[in-house]
Amino acid sequence: MTTATLNSYTERGYLGNLAKAAKTFLRALFAVAPVTASVSHGMASQRSIVRDRDSLWKLARDFDTLSPSQAAELRNIAGRD
């Protein structure tokens, strides 16, 4: 496994902005969210499952006129167990 090291550039030019963006991206990419007890055991709460499904159904209704095939796919995802 290799290790990448990024140096902080203090200049405000293009390379400085690029280095700052790359460093921020890598921090976000490798950030680990804290795991709750219920999720760590593989069991999501029933309330969160229902909320997620309702969100998908609402999003599918919003996509009905814009992209019917995308709306159908969202309904398909919401219908899975």
C-alpha positions in Angstrom: 0.0 0.0 0.0 1.4 3.4 -0.9 1.1 6.6 1.0 0.5 9.9 -0.6 1.7 13.1 1.0 0.4 16.5 0.0 2.3 19.6 0.9 0.5 22.8 1.7 1.0 25.5 -0.8 0.7 29.0 0.5 0.5 30.7 -2.9 -2.8 31.9 -4.1 -2.5 31.0 -7.8 -3.9 28.1 -9.8 -1.6 25.5 -8.3 -2.4 26.6 -4.8 -6.1 26.3 -5.4 -5.6 23.0 -7.1 -3.6 21.6 -4.2 -6.2 22.9 -1.7 -9.0 21.3 -3.7 -7.1 18.0 -3.9 -6.4 17.9 -0.2 -10.0 18.7 0.6 -11.2 16.0 -1.8 -8.9 13.4 -0.3 -10.0 14.2 3.3 -13.6 13.9 2.3 -12.9 10.6 0.4 -11.2 8.9 3.3 -13.4 10.3 6.1 -15.1 7.7 8.1 -18.5 8.5 9.5 -19.3 7.3 13.0 -21.3 4.1 13.0 -24.4 3.9 15.2 -25.1 0.7 17.2 -28.1 -0.4 15.1 -26.3 0.1 11.8 -23.2 -1.6 13.0 -25.2 -4.8 13.6 -26.7 -4.7 10.1 -30.2 -3.6 11.2 -31.5 -0.2 10.1 -34.4 1.1 12.0 -37.9 0.6 10.5 -38.5 4.4 10.7 -35.4 5.2 8.6 -36.3 2.6 6.0 -39.9 4.0 5.7 -38.5 7.5 5.5 -36.0 6.6 2.8 -38.7 4.8 0.7 -41.0 7.8 1.1 -38.2 10.1 -0.1 -37.7 7.9 -3.2 -41.4 7.9 -4.0 -41.5 11.7 -3.7 -38.5 12.0 -5.9 -40.1 9.7 -8.5 -43.2 11.9 -8.5 -41.0 14.9 -9.2 -39.3 13.1 -12.1 -42.5 12.0 -13.7 -42.8 14.8 -16.2 -39.0 15.4 -16.6 -37.8 11.8 -17.1 -40.4 9.0 -16.9 -37.8 6.3 -17.2 -35.8 7.7 -14.3 -39.1 7.9 -12.3 -39.8 4.3 -13.0 -36.3 3.3 -11.9 -36.7 5.2 -8.7 -40.0 3.4 -8.0 -38.3 0.1 -8.7 -35.6 0.9 -6.2 -38.2 2.0 -3.6 -40.1 -1.2 -4.1 -37.2 -3.4 -3.2 -37.0 -5.1 0.2 
